[in-house]
Amino acid sequence: MSGHSVFRHRYLLNLLILLSFLALIFPAQAGELQTLLTFKSALQESKSPVFYTWTLTNAVCNFTGIVCDSNQVVKEINLSQQQLSGVLPFDSICALGSLEKLSLGSNFLYGGISDHLTNCTRLQYLDLGGNTFTGKVPDLSSLTQLSFLNLNNSGFSGPFPWKSLENLTNLTFLSLGDNSFDRSPFPLEMLNLDNLFWLYLTNCSIEGHIPEGIGNLALLENLELSDNNLFGKIPLGITKLNKLHQLELYNNNLTGTLPVGFGNLTSLVNFDASNNSLEGDLSELKTLTQLESLQLFQNHLSGEIPVEFGDFKSLQELSLYRNKISGSLPQKIGSWAEFIYIDVSENLLTGPIPAEMCNKGKMTDLFLLQNNFTGGLPENYAKCSSLVRFRVNNNSLSGFVPAGIWGLPKLSLIDLSLNQFQGALSSSISEAESLAQLLLANNQFSGELPQRISEASSLVKVELTSNQFTGEIPSTIGKLKGLSNLLLEDNFFSGNIPDSIGSCVSLNEINLAGNLLSGKIPVSLGSLPSLNSLNLSDNKLSGEIPASLSSPRLSLLDLSNNGLIGRIPESLSIEAFNSSFLGNPGLCSQGIKNLRPCSSDSGKSSQVKAVIYCFIAGAGVMVVSLACYILVKLRQKDQKGRESLIKRRDSWAMKHFHVLSFSEEEILKEIKQENLIGKGGSGNVYKVHLRNGKQLAVKHIWKSHSGDRKCCRSSSPMLAKGKKSRSPEYDAEVATLSSVRHVNVVKLYCSITSDDSNLLVYEYMPNGSLWDRLHTEYAYTYKVNEKSDIYSFGVVLMELVTGKRPVELEFGENNDIVHWVGKAMRSNGSIVDLVDSSISEAFREDAAKVLRIATHCTIKIPAVRPSMRTVVQMLEEVEPYKLTGIVVNKDRGYRGKNSGLGCRVLSHKSEQEPSAASMELKKEFPELIRNLYPDIEPYRTGFLKVSDLHSIYWEQSGNPNGHPVVFLHGGPGGGTSPSNRRFFDPDFYQIILFDQRGAGKSTPHACLVDNTTWDLIEDIEKLREHLEIPEWQVFGGSWGSTLALAYSQSHPDMVTGIVLRGIFLLRKKEIDWFYEGGAAAIFPDAWEQFRDLIPESERECFVNAYHKRLNSEDMETQHAAARAWTKWEMMTAHLLPKEETIKRGDDDNFSLAFARIENHYFVNKGFFPSDSFLLDNIEKIRHIKTTIVQGRYDCCCPMMSAWDLHKAWPEADLKVVADAGHSANEPGIAAELVAANEKLKHIMKKTWPSNE
């Protein structure tokens, strides 16, 4: 036995003897000591110093965090915010028979809460909030003495034991919010807890109406019910809670007006009911004089703002944006209070801007945009030194801007665009040391730009478009090192473009078009390292185009309509710039079709020309002869080594992507053994030394049939081509790589190709690579392919955006930047928080978009990563360099997360537009909105050409690394809608929507040619392959269920799960039911409108009769038939018909595609070989996890179809919604669809790889 083991055994023996001795003397204290040491042992992984005093030699009552009563018995455990980690041993804790308080909030505790908690019967105070527990909350009925219970934000899930609250009548403080409990109605048990003063139930899956009985809780001071599924009106009973200080109801779907008597809540300090569907005016609020914060943005409120608001002496924050409020702002508003924030944007407000909102000098944000305010800017705001953001754009304001406004020291954003302001830009702008964005477009500003604008050193964007500025562009502008966008088009600037503009090293967009600028284009523009867009069109520029412009990484160049002369530099004579030089008659080019060719010197005599031609011909013969002789000699040699093949190439083609300082021959002659620096399965890499001293790296890629290549095979499919064929994939990849331009990404200078090998010429990187971090799979498989390069590129993007190195100490042992970013994103924090703090606030949102793309590149499974071409497309789509609509802050409203106890923390409002579809959905289906996930925008969209005729629109949203799900829309011909994204958890799913042939945004619109079920199935497969998705979940309703079944039966190996809604098997009896009179028995009024378009003589078959009209040569006949066909379906789609849905039939663009394509499929019986085809082939998909959701009173696709499918496929889970019709937008249907996706999500979580 080792000495260490002997020591350990002696220690345990001594501990046992000591505990036994203590037990004899102090039996209660010894038991508590043992209990607490067991507690400490369970949390041994904690890094907290709190346990330093928890030793055998110390009295229990002296332990840090322990409070004893007068009998030295443990009464309290206070260990909140102590970095504790581990699973709580409640069997030991509840053995402390006198324990009254257990405070363990805001730690890192995990695991489940055992039923032993019920033994803590003397507990009065229980705080477990702010931890990461899992599982259910146990029954609490036995904890009858509890007065304080906080389980907020602790990771609990499953059903909450609401019934047990009946016994907890002593509760004064109850906080259960921010947990993923099962959905349940508002717990009526809560209404008996009449001692409560604090109730926090935010984001805990409560749904339904707020009960009238809420008024029974008369002692309530804080009531928070936000982020739930509540609908209906705010109950009248809430007006009885006259002690309320805080009322939070935001982000539900509450409707109606504020209840009469709401003004009785005179103690109310904070009221937030934003993001609902409230209507009516604000008159009930005029007596709430204690208000400090009022948040009612994104509702349907109307009427005027009560004039009494001007007398509220405590009001600090007012946010009413995106309503229908009219009238004027009370002129005294904010004058009495320390007013901090006002946002009344996007309303119908008129009149002047109140002058005294910054009287107390505290205001930071003033947002009045998109109203119809008139008059000028009050002079008082020139003294408002606290202002950070000032947006009054898109109003009818006029007059001169007070000079002091330009120089406010904390102002970061000033947006006065789309008004009628006039006058000059004051030189006091030099004092605006924090100003990042100066947006003055579309006004009547005039005068010269002050030279001192360069002293506003934080400027990132200057947009002065469409004004009347004159004079020269200040020569001092070069001092603005952070300036990214300089937009001065459509003014009257004159003189030369200053050379100093080349010192603005951050510029990526310059637009000086439509001015009176003259002189030459500065050579210094060519030195700008980040310039992407340059527009100097419609000026009076002269001289030649500088050769230096060839080096900037331009994606847009427009020099048209000037007076430029001479030859266009060869590197700019490319197809992308064909229209960039029009209107310059003095320019010539050999490579641009629209310009005259550059002629050679015509002054030579014909005799001289003849001599020259003869000389050239003779020299040519000699060269050819010499070449033949050399070639014969070379072929006689025994050539060893692959580089010798370079000298045998008789045909090389060179394609360059930058201005080159070397020739093809200079590269080829350096491909030799002594320059070899690396080898790979697809070729070798050589270090080439040029005559000018520069070094290059040349990758020599051998095609698959090259003789010298022997058994080496490329893992890249673009190299697996025959000797005599050029690979289009290779060309596409080279084109893509050449378009990636960044100072931190290796530069591809050119490609040199022959029949059986390719050379890629890169800049040489002397410091090597980050192979061990950039190619994660190399550590496990020793295989590197083109997807390894994608991973590398993703890591580089992460470095650029976060400012971190691939490996940092803060990432933890054996972790890298990919793991760190992935973990941070999954922790539900803001992705913007990961952006390098040195990046300007104006750029942070765009940088976050790039970071999302980086996570897509670094997915663990190489096959799932996008191609480089796809990555470039994604980067182009997010346009991180253009900043055309900068959003400085995108927090969700002027309210923030809540603290562990529900305390409210304020942040800034969202300036992000909600989608029109989301607003419309909320208007049309107020009861639906809380069944769905929040509205999201796609991170990537595109068109895929699927045939010579058809191109389909597609989009991706949600988690780029998530489990893919494809949404198959109805009709056919219906198209997709942004609301379709909301059935899926965007944190887990990668959501793919696409418009089927002829529908939605796909082209050609309403086209029936090559439009069959089997064409659509091929399109789905082409889209899957295009998006590089190995397999996906399939979701389809109505016709989408038909297509989902047909696709899954054709490609069962590509399907991970299926969710179907409104089953349509496209059998004759289903079509006859709906279109030949069956459904007319339920909707006779709607049927008559559908029927009456067809003469009685043709009513034997309505489908055929409409087919004739929908394919008529007369467009009005087509449209009339399309409207009638579409309205019939829209009138019957809901259990309770929706007017907004029915109106879709009046949209000729929508109805024509919907009716024509749908009728086309029905006439052709879905292009299936038999009436029961889908039922006959169920065996192919029987093994796939599937949920069927069906409304019992579905008149479009009646219940019989779902029942027939269920009988043929009993393994599928059938969910019948008792009070629903056909539409996915009916609340019961939507709830079941979301639940079905959640069910599949939990299954997929076990197998789908996470991006760590």
Secondary structure, DSSP 4 states (H G I P E B T S, - for coil): --HHHHHHHHHHHHHHHHHHHHHHH-HHHHHHHHHHHHHHHHTTT---GGGGG-STTS-GGGSTTEEE-TTS-EEEEE-TTS--EEE--HHHHTT-TT--EEE--SSEEEE---GGGGG-TT-SEEE--SSEE-SPPPP-TT-TT-SEEE-TTS--EE---GGGGGG-TT-SEEE--S-EEPPEE--GGGGG-TT-SEEE-TTS-EEEPPPGGGGG-TT-SEEE--SSEEEEEPPGGGGG-TT-SEEE--SSEEEEPPPTTGGG-TT--EEE--SSEE-S-SGGGTT-TT-SEEE--SS---SBPPGGGGG-SS--EEE--SS--EEE--TTTTTTTT--EEE--SSEEEEPPPS-TTTTS---EEE--SSEEEE---GGGGG-TT--EEE--SSEEEEEPPGGGGG-TT--EEE--SSEEEEPPPGGGGG-TT--EEE--SSEEEEEPPGGGGG-TT--EEE--SSEEEEPPPGGGGG-TT--EEE--SSEEEEEPPGGGGG-TT--EEE--SSEEEEPPPGGGGG-TT--EEE--SSEEEEPPPGGGGSS--SEEE--SSEEEEEPPGGG-SGGGTTTTTT-TEEE-SS-TTSBPPP----S-HHHHHHHHHHHHHHHHHHHHHHHHHHHHHHHS---STTHHHHH-S--EEEESS--SS-HHHHHTT-SGGGEEEEETTEEEEEEE-TTS-EEEEEEEEPTT-GGGTT---SSGGG---TTS--HHHHHHHHHHHH---TTS--EEEEEE-SSEEEEEEE--TT---HHHH-TTHHHH----HHHHHHHHHHHHHHHHH---SS-GGG-TT--HHHHHHHHHHTT--GGGGS-TTS-GGGHHHHHHHHHHHHHHT-SSGGGSPPHHHHHHHHHHH-TTT-TT--S---SSS---B-TT--B---PPP-SPPPHHHHHHHHH-TTTGGGSPPP---SEEEEEE-SSS-EEEEEEEE-TTSEEEEEE-STTTT---GGGGGGS-TTTEEEEEEPPTTSTT-BSTT--TT--HHHHHHHHHHHHHHTT-S-EEEEEETHHHHHHHHHHHH-GGGEEEEEEES-----HHHHHHHHSSSGGGT-HHHHHHHHTTS-GGGTT-HHHHHHHHHT-S-HHHHHHHHHHHHHHHHHHSSSS--HHHHGGGG-HHHHHHHHHHHHHHHHTGGG-SSTTHHHHTGGGGTTS-EEEEEETT-SSS-HHHHHHHHHH-TTSEEEEETT--S-TTSHHHHHHHHHHHHHHHHHHTTTSPP--
